């Protein structure tokens, strides 16, 4: 079989499985946008820009000023000649923000997970990963080339027994907020188990907005992976933790060593975003987000609100029905989620207005979907 035939076969199988996808261009990044192909007005309820910071004037100004100073690209990896004062400044701000000794930047949250898990995991007796962890964590485990053990989702007893079986110097890795269900890992309980078994804990904070109960002093050595593309409203990733652990990543993590440094514009914008998050405006944005979440599902712990529909065809049909009403909520299907759990992955933002929330709830009622 030729390569052309192989590629055609792959795409035929993808289409026949109902899993063919293509990007959908939106004219802007605000909740009020248009489909570029049709100019149809839409309200976006699928973005991870949870606080709406990607459109904030302070971030725009910081990015423009950085371009004027340093141009559009860094030109090299950090360890060659790509590092700029803004990179170092952001790392220091991240470490202070996350109450850590040190931090290192990566090009994305995905590569931050690849770098941290593949580098540290090579020295672990085993890597234990929650069964619902993000794809970047799964790939990091694979790249570590060590023994990977999957434990049941947020099951402390299962993790405890598996750690007892593998012995000391294991690595436990989990999402803090899970990206498809929006539920929360029991961070402090996980840390206590890791301490008992002399294990290292890596937490992926990518979707964390509300920090209550998820931060603070932990009982075991801990690395916290994060992204700048969601709550922070920019692009990039980072790892925070003890200085010696971060030094290991700077010197050994291939996604750091062999990747061009992040753009000065994105880095400067991220600093401006953290300034906002540490001020009263950041708290106000979180309060608005909390109110918007509660209008859809009271008490839900994150901006990710899954509406499980089960059947793939129904999920696609409901998503299409909402889109016809100007509400953008994509259907999430296998292989992204397990068979029989197709869903709408609804995300709300502090940038959504009361009118947006009213339109969403009315549209969900019209397609006979109960979000609560």
N, C-alpha and C positions, 0 to 999 in steps of 0.2 A: 504494500500500500504506500502511495506517495504521501509527502507532507501535506499537499493540497487536499488530498482525500481524507487524511487524518483530521485536519482542522475542520473540514466540512462536516465530518461525522460527529465531532465534538459539538459543533453548533446545532446540528440537527437534533442530537440527543437532548441538548439544553432546551431547545424550543419545544420539543415533544413533551418534555417534563413540565412545561409551563413555567420555566425558570429563566427565560430570556429577559434580560434587563438592559437598559441604556440610560445614560445620564439625562436628566431633565433640567434644561437651562431656565433659571429664574433671572429676571432683569435686575434684581437688587437683593441685598441681604437683610432687609427689614421684614417684619411680619407682613406688612402690606406690600405685595409684589405682583408680578405678572408672569405667566408662562411665556417665555421668549418666542416659542413657536407659534402661539395663537393670540398673544396679547391679552389673554383672559385674566381678569383680576382674581387674585388669590390671597387668602390669609394663610400664612405658613405656620402649621402646627407640627413641624417635623425637625426644626433646627435644634442643634445643641448649644446655640448661643443663649444660654439660660438667663443671663442678666441683660442681654441686649448691648453689651459693651462693644461689640464689633463696630457699631455705628456711632459710638460716643465721640463728641467733638474733641475731647482731650486726647484720645488715642489717635485720631486723625492728625491733629496738630503735631504730636510727638513723632509720628511716622514721617510726615512731610519734612520736619526739621532734621531728622536723621538722614533722610535721603539727600538733603542739601549739604550736610556735613560729610557723609561717607559714601554717597552713591547708592545704587540699587542692590549690589551684591557684595559679599565679603571676599570672594575670589579664591578661597582656599579653605582647607580644613584648619581647625583651631591650632593644632600642634605644629603647623607649618607657618603660614603667615596670615591666616584668616581671622584671628582673634582681634576684637576691638574693645575699647573701654566699655562700650555699652553691654557687651556679653558678660564681662566680669561684674559690672554693676548689677545686671539682672540676676546673676547667680547669687550675689550677696543678698539682694532683696528677697529672692526666693527662700534662701536659707533662714533669713530673719522671719519672714512671713510664716514659714512652716515650722518654726522653732527647732531648727536643725543646725548642726555645726557647719555643714557645707552643702553645696549643690552643684550639679553639672548639667549643662544644657545639651539637648539632643535636637535633631531636626523636626521630629514629631513625637507625639506620645507613643506611637507604635514602635518607633526605633528606640525610644527610652526603655520600653519593656524588653525588646530584643537585647539591648545592650546589658541591662542589669541582670536579667535572668540567665542569659547565655554565658555571661562572664562569671558571675558568682556561682551559678548552678553547676559549673564544671568541678567545683570543689566540694559539692554537697554529697552526703551519703545517699540521698534521694531528694527529688523535688516533688512536693505534694501540692496538687493544684485542685481548686474547687471545680466541680464538673460544669459549672455555668460560666467559667471565666472567659474573658474576651479572646478573640482570635490572636491578638498580639501576645498575650500571655502563653497561649498554647504553642505558638511558633517559637517563643523564647525558650520554652521547655524543650522543644525538639532540638533547637540549636545548642542547648547545653550539652547534648550528647550523653546525658546521664540517665539514671533510672527515674522515670516519671510515674507517680502514683496519683490517680484521680480519687478524691474523696467526695462523698455525697454532699450536695449543695448545703452549705452552712450547717453541716452536721458535726457538732463538736465531739460527740462520742466516737464517730467514725474516724475523724482526724486523730483523736487521742490514741485510739487503738492502732492506727496505721503508723503513727510516729513511734509508738512503743516497739513496734516490730522492726523498724529500720534503724533504731538507735540514734546516738547523738550526731550533731552536725548536719541535720537535714535542713532543707529550705522549704518553707511554706509560702505559697503565693496566692493572693486572692484579689478580686475586685473589691473596692470599698462599697461602691454603688454599682449594682449589676445592670449592664447596658440594655438588656431586653426586657427585664421585669421591673427595674427601678427599685428593687428591694435592697436592704442594707446588710452588710456583713457584721457579725458580732465582734468588732475589732478588739475590744479589751479582753474578751473571753479567749479569742484566738491567741492573743499575745501571752496570756497566762498559760495556755497549753504549750506554746512554743518555749516559754521559759522553763517549764517543767521538764521538757525533753531536750533542752539546750539547742533549740532550732532558731534559725534566722527567719524573720517574717518580712516579706515584700508585699506592700499594699499598693494597689493601683487606684489612685484617687481621681481618675480622669473625670468621672461624672459627679464628683462631690461638690455640692454647693453649700449645703447646711452642715456645719462642722460639729454641731453639738453631739457629743457622745462618740465622735469618730476621731477626735484628736486628743492631745494631751499626752502625758507621760505613759509609756507602755513598758511592760515588764521584761521584754526581750530585745535583743538587737533588731533594729527595724530600718528598712529602706522604704521611702515613699516615692512612688512614681507618679508623675502628673503630666497633664497636657495644658498648653496655653491656648488651645483652640476652642474650648467650651466656655467654662465660667469666665475665663480671662479674655475671651473674645479676639484672640490673635492666632498665631500658629507657632508650633514648637512643642518640645517636651522637656522634662527635667527629671532628675532623681535627687532626692535630699536624704541626708543621713549623716552618720559619723564621718569625720574628715578622712580617716584612713580608708574607709570603704569607698568614698568618692574618689580618692586618689587611685585606687585600684581601677575604677571605671575609666578615669582619664587615661590611664596607661595601658589598659588591656581591652576595653570594650571596642570591638571593631566598628559598630555603627557610629561611634564618636570619632575614632581615629581616622576613618576613611571617608568621612562625609564633610562636604563643604559647610562651613559655619552658617548659621541662620542670618537672614538679611538684617541689616541695621534697622530698617523701618519696623519690621515685626518685633524686634527685640526692644526697641525704644517704646513702641506702643504697649508692650506687655508691662514695662515698668510703670507707665502711666495708669494701666488698668489696676495694678496692685496698689498703687497710691489710692485709687478710688475705693477699692475693696477694704482698705484699712481705715477709711474715713466714714463719716455718718452717711454719706450718699450710698456707699456699698450696703450698709445695713438697711437703708430704705428700699433699695432695689430687692434685697432678699425678702423683706416684708411684703412687697408687692407680688413677688413670685410666689411666696407662701399663700397669699390670698387667692391668687389665680389657680394654684393647684387645688386648694380646698373647694373651689367652686365646681371642680370636676369630680374629685375624689377626696372628700374630707379626711385629713390626717395622713394622707399618703406621704411617704418620707422623702420623695425626690420628684424632680420635674418630669421623669419618665413614667408615663402612665400607660401600661399595656392593656389593651382591650382584647381579650382572648376570644377568637371566633371559631377556632378549631380547623374548619375546612378551608383549604386554600382558595377555592373558587369563591366562597362567600366573602373571604377577606378582600379579595381583589374587587368583587362587585361592590362591596360597601365603600371601599376606598374610592372607586370610580364614581359612585353616587355622591360622595362628599365633594369630590373634585368638581362635579357639575354644578354644585352649589357654591363653589368658590372657596372650599375648605380643603387644604392640602394636608393629608395624613396618609402616608404610604402604607401599603400592606407589607408585612414582613412574613416571609414564608421559608420553608426549607430550601436550601441547607442552612440558612442563617439561624433558624430555630428548629426544634425537633418536629418531626411529622405529627400532625394532629394538634399543633399549638399555633397555627397561623393566627396572626393578630394585626390589629392596628397598633402602631407604636406612636402614641400621642405624646408630644412634648410641649410644655407651655413655657412661656418666658415672661420676665418682668416687663418686656416691651409690649406685650399684648394689652390692649385697652379693655375696659369693661364692656364696650360694644363688641369687641372681638370675642370675648368669652361668651356673651349672650348668643352671638351667631353660631359659635361652635356647639353649644348645648342644644340649640334649636335644630341644627343640622343633624346631630347625633340622634335626636328624637325622631326626626323625619325618616332616617334610614333604619329606625327600630333597633337602636343600639343603646344599651344601658352602660354608661361608663363607670358607674359606682360599684 
